[in-house]
Amino acid sequence: MSTFIKGDAIILSVWDDSIYRPIACLTSNSLSRTKNVIEAQTKCEPGQILRQGGSQSYEVAFEGNYIDTTTAITGEVTKASHDFLMTVMDGTTNSIWRMDTGISGTPFYYGTAILSDLSADFAAGDEFATFSGSMSGSGLVVLVDPAL
C-alpha cells in the first residue's frame, strides 16, 4: 500500500555556508522541471516528427509568512525568512537548496540556483505580512548533497 505524503511535510531549506536553514513559515513551495524537446522532420521518414530530449531547467517557487526569525534570548537566527533571503538575493553566486520530507527512507532533493525573484506584501488590517520568491535552477536536480 502506498503512503501519501502531505504537502506540509516538504521543507525547503537554503545553505548558508554552514547549515541548511529552513525557509520559515512557508505556506507553499514547489519544484517545476522542464525539458526542451528537439524536433526534426526528414525525408528519410516522411510524415513523421522525430523527437529527442534536450536541455533541462527548473524553478523552485515558495510563499510564506514574514516572521522575525531571531530568538529572543540568544539573538541567533535559526530559520530563513524574507530578511535573510534579501541577503541571498544581493549575492551574485548560486545558492544551494534542499527539499526534504523529514520521513525516513524518502529522498532529499538538492540543487543550485540563483534567487531570481523575491517580494513581500505588507497589507493593512487583519492579514499577516507575507513574502514569495523563486529560484532559477543551474544544472540538474540531484539526490546527492552538493554542499558536502
Secondary structure as GFF3:
##gff-version 3
##sequence-region A 1 148
A	DSSP	three_ten_helix	7	9	.	.	.	ID=ss1
A	DSSP	beta_strand	11	15	.	.	.	ID=ss2
A	DSSP	beta_strand	20	22	.	.	.	ID=ss3
A	DSSP	beta_strand	26	40	.	.	.	ID=ss4
A	DSSP	beta_strand	50	65	.	.	.	ID=ss5
A	DSSP	alpha_helix	82	90	.	.	.	ID=ss6
A	DSSP	beta_strand	95	100	.	.	.	ID=ss7
A	DSSP	beta_strand	109	121	.	.	.	ID=ss8
A	DSSP	beta_strand	130	142	.	.	.	ID=ss9
###
